[in-house]
Amino acid sequence: MNVAVLGGGVTGLTAAWKLTGAGHSVRLLEAGPRLGGAVRTDLVDGWLVEGGPNSFRESRPAIGAVMEELGLGGERIESSPAAGKRYIAWGGLLAPLPLSPRELLSTSFLPRRAKWRILREIARGPRARTEDISLGDLMRDHFGSDVVERAVQPFVSGIYAGDPERLSARHAFPWAWEAERTSGSLVRAAAADARRRRGPGGFRSAIVSFRRGLQALPAALAAKLAAGAVVLNADVRSIGPGSGARWRVCWGDPGGGREGEFDCVVSALPALSLARLEIGPGGSCPLSGLGAIEHPPVASVFVGFRRDQVQHPLDGFGALVPAAEKRSILGIVFTSSLFPGRAPADHVALTVLAGGALQPGIAGLPRDELVERVCSDLRFLLGAHGRPAFVRHTEWPRAIPQYNLGYGRHLEAMAECEARHPGLLIGGNVRDGISLPDCILSGVSLAKRVS
């Protein structure tokens, strides 16, 4: 078939690659001047800067299989063993996040009442909820307010840049929702999952990247497409009836745009683009409701120091900063501790995230003011002193779609739109999950649905 793929992020690229491999003729239409979406890597004077995600968790065999199919096995690198260690800021200090029962009992990060709640949670029985509740409420029910304030909230800020009191437990963290229904105890469910992975035939999860950075992934996907398959700066305005059962896709300016006819249309567009897209013979926008999906702004500040400028050993993945700490940042990734080649010799690289649903105004601050706030927090938390040797700032005004309470109505709208318009398929982070692996698997699934 002749297939139009809308959107040149990781989902669209993966779908286009798989469709090309299945023998279809593919035209990939990307509204911007580059491919890769939020994945953006720059190499400057020995600093490897990730403007979007810094790594991804290879937690499913299908993800590893995609890497091998793309020929990225030799480029793939796993994070340092130290990455298992995580820090939480509390009371002005960085405390190691407890990762075992022994560490939980001995940590000063949580009060005794919180430890007791966690131990009691192990005895909970299954509970099948019918109502959509916030992740904050679900976790508070299991572990109490201390754990939500000190661990869940910064964890959610690190993943979604979101607010656990608004995120839907069912849609944003389906693992927890399902574990409560089947096991009852989230602690028992997590322990059982870990045992399965360690057992015979289990799949060992790993945090990975590539020697040249994550940009190697969209570059490898794009290299698998046919010559001329990609059209950049192609903002799709409408998809409507073509000749016979085909779709007519129009992109560009209304007065001087281009169009083409396709047997099938695969959408990996973000929510706002879908909300504005005219679909069907009437030129209506049936997915206009997706425009209400919250996308908080996030700023990523990559900061480099000489090693002797930072007192902290940086022996871990990074540090999360709860909102209760009243700092300007959401968290810090110890970038050069995770993977080699991220900083020049005798230097360290840190990636700091700011903004999000709880502090949206910080992400849009002028660059110099934001960098000053970031460096102030790094002095306080890591003992980083003096002027940084390198700074790179990336702002995402609409960063991550928030699967907030009531998100089911958006999923239903997309399913109904597909049902009313055969030959239109919808995926991407607005529907299938926000992580890089989610986007890869969404692209694979879209291609299978076409075939």
Legacy VTK file of the C-alpha trace (Angstrom):
# vtk DataFile Version 3.0
C-alpha trace
ASCII
DATASET POLYDATA
POINTS 451 float
0.000 0.000 0.000
0.880 3.655 -0.266
1.044 4.935 3.330
1.372 8.448 4.769
3.068 8.641 8.158
2.381 11.904 9.974
5.109 12.978 12.395
8.846 12.369 12.305
9.503 11.673 15.959
10.564 8.245 17.204
7.072 6.752 16.830
6.621 7.957 13.251
10.150 6.952 12.241
9.728 3.478 13.734
6.385 2.989 11.972
7.847 4.217 8.657
10.845 1.870 8.989
8.686 -1.166 9.738
6.231 -0.330 6.952
9.078 0.098 4.471
10.477 -3.271 5.510
7.050 -4.842 4.941
7.061 -3.657 1.325
4.806 -0.613 1.578
5.526 2.705 -0.127
5.930 5.293 2.645
5.846 9.081 2.706
6.810 10.533 6.113
5.571 14.094 6.676
7.292 16.070 9.466
6.135 19.582 10.344
9.538 20.741 11.581
12.980 21.116 9.987
14.466 17.975 11.579
13.610 14.401 12.540
13.693 12.845 15.992
11.152 14.850 17.961
12.344 15.365 21.539
15.547 13.389 20.900
18.283 15.938 20.283
22.038 15.355 20.695
24.834 17.876 20.176
28.591 17.323 20.477
30.406 20.563 21.324
34.077 20.803 22.342
34.066 17.364 23.952
30.688 17.776 25.690
27.898 15.432 24.570
24.633 17.255 25.254
21.209 15.608 25.255
18.544 18.286 24.888
15.709 15.815 25.500
15.864 12.348 27.103
19.278 11.319 28.447
18.809 7.545 28.376
16.085 4.916 28.271
15.311 1.716 30.125
15.587 -1.382 27.973
13.034 -3.293 30.027
11.448 -5.450 27.306
13.047 -7.892 24.860
11.296 -6.176 21.937
13.323 -3.008 22.520
16.621 -4.891 22.386
15.450 -6.636 19.222
14.790 -3.277 17.558
18.294 -2.081 18.455
19.822 -5.181 16.848
17.644 -4.902 13.728
18.787 -1.317 13.290
22.429 -2.296 13.622
22.853 -0.298 16.821
24.146 -3.192 18.912
27.730 -1.992 18.596
26.745 1.576 19.490
24.657 0.546 22.499
26.179 1.232 25.918
24.818 0.372 29.344
24.953 2.770 32.245
27.600 2.469 34.929
26.779 0.031 37.769
26.620 3.107 40.015
23.425 4.151 38.214
21.419 1.943 40.535
22.018 4.471 43.295
19.579 7.380 43.437
19.482 10.389 45.732
16.598 12.418 47.144
17.019 15.929 48.480
15.510 16.306 51.926
16.235 18.832 54.642
18.939 20.414 52.496
20.886 17.165 52.151
21.047 14.430 49.532
19.932 11.123 51.034
20.356 7.802 49.178
16.988 6.410 48.131
16.491 3.115 50.003
16.543 0.211 47.532
16.344 -2.776 49.901
14.473 -3.673 53.119
17.656 -3.201 55.131
18.256 0.265 53.655
14.610 1.146 54.242
14.811 0.308 57.940
18.058 2.220 58.457
17.410 5.336 56.369
16.778 8.684 58.012
15.020 9.889 54.863
11.657 8.498 56.024
10.133 8.795 59.496
9.330 5.659 61.500
5.597 5.947 60.786
6.266 5.838 57.037
8.455 2.737 57.367
5.694 1.064 59.366
3.135 1.896 56.660
5.381 0.360 53.994
5.806 -2.847 56.003
2.052 -3.072 56.621
1.365 -2.546 52.911
2.923 -5.935 52.144
-0.111 -7.639 53.738
-2.730 -5.853 51.587
-5.147 -7.938 49.576
-6.318 -7.300 45.996
-8.656 -4.406 45.325
-10.390 -3.768 41.999
-11.169 -0.075 41.706
-13.735 1.190 39.251
-13.229 4.934 39.661
-10.310 6.865 38.209
-8.228 8.259 41.072
-5.040 10.283 41.156
-1.699 8.611 41.567
-1.206 10.676 44.722
-4.399 9.285 46.261
-3.553 5.712 45.302
-0.034 5.919 46.755
-1.275 7.729 49.848
-3.764 4.920 50.414
-0.930 2.388 50.240
1.960 4.191 51.921
0.793 7.402 53.593
1.470 11.092 53.044
5.159 11.044 53.979
6.037 8.708 51.117
3.942 10.721 48.657
5.585 14.002 49.627
9.153 12.736 49.895
9.340 10.049 47.184
6.297 9.810 44.887
6.043 13.524 44.050
9.710 13.965 43.023
9.632 10.622 41.186
6.621 11.779 39.155
8.309 15.123 38.476
11.334 13.230 37.167
9.263 11.128 34.736
6.277 13.259 33.741
7.312 16.693 35.050
3.822 16.292 36.485
1.710 16.520 39.615
0.746 13.204 41.280
-2.425 14.820 42.593
-3.618 15.366 39.006
-2.140 12.383 37.160
-4.453 9.432 36.628
-3.198 6.296 38.358
-5.003 4.158 35.799
-3.562 5.812 32.697
-0.261 7.370 33.818
0.939 4.408 35.902
-1.043 1.370 34.712
1.453 -0.975 36.371
0.449 0.266 39.838
-3.254 0.183 38.947
-3.054 -3.409 37.720
-0.784 -4.543 40.568
-3.316 -3.305 43.122
-6.065 -5.222 41.335
-4.176 -8.517 41.025
-1.736 -8.555 43.950
-3.029 -5.929 46.337
0.403 -4.948 47.609
2.565 -2.865 45.286
5.650 -3.937 47.236
4.831 -7.629 46.743
4.090 -7.067 43.056
7.408 -5.268 42.518
9.315 -8.011 44.351
7.609 -10.721 42.292
8.448 -8.868 39.068
12.094 -8.624 40.143
12.200 -12.371 40.893
10.770 -13.183 37.463
13.425 -11.090 35.777
16.209 -12.796 37.741
14.814 -16.284 37.136
15.337 -18.657 34.199
14.339 -16.966 30.964
13.984 -13.610 32.675
14.933 -10.412 30.873
17.473 -8.214 32.615
16.454 -4.582 32.479
19.178 -2.032 31.698
19.535 1.732 31.355
21.108 2.353 27.963
22.203 4.990 25.479
24.574 5.082 22.494
28.188 6.132 22.175
27.204 9.095 20.002
24.119 9.881 22.088
20.444 9.137 21.610
20.350 10.926 18.258
21.844 7.702 16.883
18.371 6.132 17.146
16.394 8.490 14.848
19.424 8.680 12.549
19.466 4.876 12.193
15.696 4.780 11.605
15.848 7.517 8.956
18.712 5.725 7.173
16.429 2.705 6.657
13.855 4.690 4.672
13.747 4.949 0.901
15.318 7.946 -0.790
12.841 10.811 -0.950
10.492 9.267 1.621
10.886 12.114 4.126
9.322 15.540 3.638
10.390 18.150 6.206
8.543 21.386 7.017
5.355 19.578 5.992
2.661 20.715 8.429
-0.346 18.502 7.678
-3.559 20.526 7.657
-6.200 18.015 6.613
-6.891 14.454 5.621
-10.048 13.867 3.621
-11.604 11.622 0.966
-9.541 10.968 -2.134
-10.353 8.893 -5.173
-12.057 5.613 -4.383
-11.279 4.519 -0.837
-8.051 6.521 -0.648
-7.161 9.443 1.617
-6.133 12.876 0.345
-3.528 14.416 2.669
-2.844 18.160 2.406
0.145 19.907 3.945
1.746 23.331 3.834
0.105 26.750 3.412
-3.583 26.815 2.408
-2.778 28.869 -0.692
0.297 27.022 -1.870
0.325 23.698 -0.138
0.906 20.223 -1.455
-1.206 17.105 -1.360
-1.036 13.402 -2.055
-3.317 10.373 -2.074
-2.695 7.371 0.156
-4.311 4.040 0.934
-3.683 4.484 4.656
-2.729 7.299 7.055
-0.695 6.596 10.190
-0.616 9.440 12.714
2.181 9.883 15.242
1.315 13.558 15.716
1.379 15.320 19.096
-1.897 16.198 20.791
-2.137 19.823 19.647
-1.514 18.907 15.998
-4.208 16.228 16.185
-6.590 18.708 17.796
-6.161 21.087 14.823
-6.276 18.410 12.123
-9.274 18.444 9.783
-10.411 14.862 9.290
-13.047 13.488 6.939
-15.310 14.935 4.242
-16.744 17.760 6.341
-13.425 19.340 7.245
-14.247 19.156 10.958
-11.739 18.627 13.770
-13.124 15.592 15.648
-10.111 15.461 17.974
-10.276 19.116 19.041
-10.698 18.006 22.647
-7.076 16.839 22.665
-6.086 20.500 22.700
-7.018 20.548 26.396
-4.308 18.027 27.324
-1.809 19.690 29.626
1.817 19.889 28.445
3.830 21.712 31.135
6.971 23.559 30.026
10.342 22.056 30.933
13.844 23.484 30.660
16.895 21.232 30.374
20.150 22.873 31.471
23.341 20.953 30.724
26.132 22.212 33.000
29.797 21.217 32.898
32.336 21.736 35.685
35.920 20.765 36.361
35.878 17.693 38.573
37.542 19.620 41.419
34.712 22.188 41.395
32.126 19.653 42.626
32.394 18.205 46.131
29.769 15.474 45.743
31.151 12.128 44.470
28.337 11.941 41.849
28.171 8.210 42.495
24.752 7.412 41.101
22.122 8.142 38.481
21.244 11.505 39.934
19.092 13.296 42.480
15.407 14.183 42.667
14.253 17.330 44.437
10.826 17.304 46.135
8.678 20.409 45.803
8.726 20.706 49.601
12.433 21.619 49.393
11.486 24.951 47.733
14.311 24.768 45.183
14.152 25.906 41.536
14.938 22.518 40.005
13.136 19.191 39.614
16.197 16.978 39.547
19.781 16.423 38.455
21.162 13.664 36.228
24.832 12.832 36.856
25.360 12.551 33.110
29.100 11.885 33.009
28.800 9.258 35.768
26.311 7.252 33.682
28.034 6.952 30.316
31.546 7.569 28.971
32.321 10.377 26.550
29.895 12.913 27.987
32.531 15.372 29.240
36.192 16.216 28.534
38.878 14.671 30.736
38.893 15.877 34.367
35.424 17.394 33.967
31.906 16.336 34.953
28.580 16.893 33.203
25.220 17.419 34.897
21.786 17.695 33.296
19.346 19.729 35.368
15.590 19.834 34.753
13.385 22.745 35.811
9.768 23.793 35.401
7.054 21.178 35.061
3.466 21.184 36.256
4.292 22.491 39.739
6.682 25.299 38.713
5.843 26.121 35.077
7.065 29.718 35.294
10.657 28.699 36.005
11.084 26.912 32.654
10.479 30.126 30.722
12.854 32.355 32.676
15.531 34.216 30.697
18.527 31.987 30.140
20.940 33.852 32.416
18.460 33.997 35.307
17.621 30.309 34.953
21.288 29.297 34.839
21.979 31.378 37.961
19.150 29.626 39.811
20.400 26.233 38.659
23.966 26.971 39.758
22.701 28.227 43.120
20.888 24.922 43.719
23.935 22.951 42.565
26.100 24.840 45.067
23.646 24.013 47.824
23.059 20.345 46.959
26.340 19.214 45.369
28.891 21.711 46.594
29.484 22.934 43.036
31.470 26.166 43.237
32.801 28.657 40.731
31.643 29.403 37.219
30.697 26.389 35.101
33.048 25.507 32.261
30.162 24.860 29.853
26.409 25.555 29.722
23.787 24.561 27.169
20.093 25.446 27.636
17.135 23.773 25.890
13.553 24.872 26.504
10.499 22.749 25.722
7.429 25.039 25.994
5.103 22.018 25.601
7.041 19.085 26.957
5.234 15.929 28.096
1.504 15.158 27.710
-0.023 14.721 31.130
-2.238 11.662 31.513
-4.333 13.468 34.095
-7.597 12.421 35.721
-10.235 11.872 33.075
-7.693 11.014 30.384
-9.896 8.107 29.356
-12.111 10.521 27.402
-9.175 11.402 25.131
-8.378 7.735 24.532
-12.040 7.089 23.714
-12.088 10.029 21.280
-9.095 8.629 19.386
-10.598 5.126 19.271
-13.925 6.542 18.012
-12.149 8.619 15.365
-10.379 5.518 14.044
-13.656 3.572 13.993
-15.404 6.320 12.002
-12.530 6.726 9.548
-11.199 3.343 8.365
-7.645 3.592 7.137
-6.664 6.150 9.782
-4.504 4.840 12.640
-3.397 6.900 15.660
-0.464 6.306 18.005
2.391 8.127 19.693
2.898 9.561 23.155
-0.605 11.016 23.270
-1.998 7.465 23.315
0.586 4.756 23.966
2.867 6.092 26.721
5.436 8.855 27.073
8.760 7.023 27.384
11.153 6.434 24.498
10.516 2.637 24.594
6.753 3.341 24.592
7.182 5.420 21.427
9.261 2.713 19.732
6.679 0.034 20.526
3.858 2.349 19.445
5.516 2.658 16.032
5.949 -1.105 15.768
2.289 -1.619 16.693
1.058 0.943 14.151
2.981 -0.790 11.365
1.548 -4.178 12.366
-1.974 -2.761 12.301
-1.446 -1.579 8.721
-0.073 -4.924 7.600
LINES 1 452
451 0 1 2 3 4 5 6 7 8 9 10 11 12 13 14 15 16 17 18 19 20 21 22 23 24 25 26 27 28 29 30 31 32 33 34 35 36 37 38 39 40 41 42 43 44 45 46 47 48 49 50 51 52 53 54 55 56 57 58 59 60 61 62 63 64 65 66 67 68 69 70 71 72 73 74 75 76 77 78 79 80 81 82 83 84 85 86 87 88 89 90 91 92 93 94 95 96 97 98 99 100 101 102 103 104 105 106 107 108 109 110 111 112 113 114 115 116 117 118 119 120 121 122 123 124 125 126 127 128 129 130 131 132 133 134 135 136 137 138 139 140 141 142 143 144 145 146 147 148 149 150 151 152 153 154 155 156 157 158 159 160 161 162 163 164 165 166 167 168 169 170 171 172 173 174 175 176 177 178 179 180 181 182 183 184 185 186 187 188 189 190 191 192 193 194 195 196 197 198 199 200 201 202 203 204 205 206 207 208 209 210 211 212 213 214 215 216 217 218 219 220 221 222 223 224 225 226 227 228 229 230 231 232 233 234 235 236 237 238 239 240 241 242 243 244 245 246 247 248 249 250 251 252 253 254 255 256 257 258 259 260 261 262 263 264 265 266 267 268 269 270 271 272 273 274 275 276 277 278 279 280 281 282 283 284 285 286 287 288 289 290 291 292 293 294 295 296 297 298 299 300 301 302 303 304 305 306 307 308 309 310 311 312 313 314 315 316 317 318 319 320 321 322 323 324 325 326 327 328 329 330 331 332 333 334 335 336 337 338 339 340 341 342 343 344 345 346 347 348 349 350 351 352 353 354 355 356 357 358 359 360 361 362 363 364 365 366 367 368 369 370 371 372 373 374 375 376 377 378 379 380 381 382 383 384 385 386 387 388 389 390 391 392 393 394 395 396 397 398 399 400 401 402 403 404 405 406 407 408 409 410 411 412 413 414 415 416 417 418 419 420 421 422 423 424 425 426 427 428 429 430 431 432 433 434 435 436 437 438 439 440 441 442 443 444 445 446 447 448 449 450
